[in-house]
Amino acid sequence: MTMSRGRRRALLCVAAAVAVAPVVAGAPRGRAAGTGIDGIVSQCRATGLSGWALVDDATARLHASLTHESSWHLWYTPEASVRHGQGRDTQYNLALARVLRGLGFDVRVVHAALVRGLGQPPWFQRGHLWLRVTHDGHTRDVCAGHADNRAGHVPFVAVSEVQVARPWTPWVVALGLAPFVVDEGWHAILQRRRPGEWLYRPIS
């Protein structure tokens, strides 16, 4: 008897859930609730800074809210990434975009499939998403990924074409990374070891 298409889909969904659930359950929880995006906006406004100094202050505050660079938490929204202190570029830089827009800056979210200067991650992690902020007629690259980043001074260079990110771009990235995350998670479980640093590491 031939299995119906709907039943096959249902079984595939169940199998995927069984494979993913232990990896998700094993993900580090992070802190319960840090400063949210709105809180960072309020803190920045209270400084009295303006222009690029304000952009740098917002970037530093957003970075300081993070404890770990994590591809383990692909389901986090930008707000959740900030509150829990862990996430990847598609999460914390989107959070920074919201902060900077809340402060009145013109912000474009961009990404490239290949960048150079962020160490030697696996081939499937060599893309990056960051911001291009325009102020007073000048546009600078901005990224919250490192403590010493400043507007116009980031440690990476795009090797492939830089494109404007679409609303679905972070989710496409997450779906593309998910099989690698699940595979690494299961290897760590079965071998009783820590996962690779590309998956979860203290942020620099």
HELIX and SHEET records of a PDB file:
HELIX    1   1 ARG A    5  ALA A   25  1                                  21    
HELIX    2   2 ILE A   37  ALA A   46  1                                  10    
HELIX    3   3 GLY A   51  ALA A   64  1                                  14    
HELIX    4   4 PRO A   78  HIS A   84  1                                   7    
HELIX    5   5 ASP A   89  GLY A  102  1                                  14    
HELIX    6   6 TRP A  123  GLN A  125  5                                   3    
HELIX    7   7 THR A  169  GLN A  191  1                                  23    
SHEET    1   A 3 GLN A  86  GLY A  87  0                                        
SHEET    2   A 3 HIS A  68  SER A  70  1                                        
SHEET    3   A 3 TYR A 200  PRO A 202 -1                                        
SHEET    1   B 4 HIS A 138  VAL A 142  0                                        
SHEET    2   B 4 HIS A 128  HIS A 135 -1                                        
SHEET    3   B 4 ASP A 106  ALA A 112 -1                                        
SHEET    4   B 4 VAL A 162  VAL A 164 -1                                        
SHEET    1   C 2 VAL A 115  ARG A 116  0                                        
SHEET    2   C 2 VAL A 157  ALA A 158 -1                                        
END                                                                             
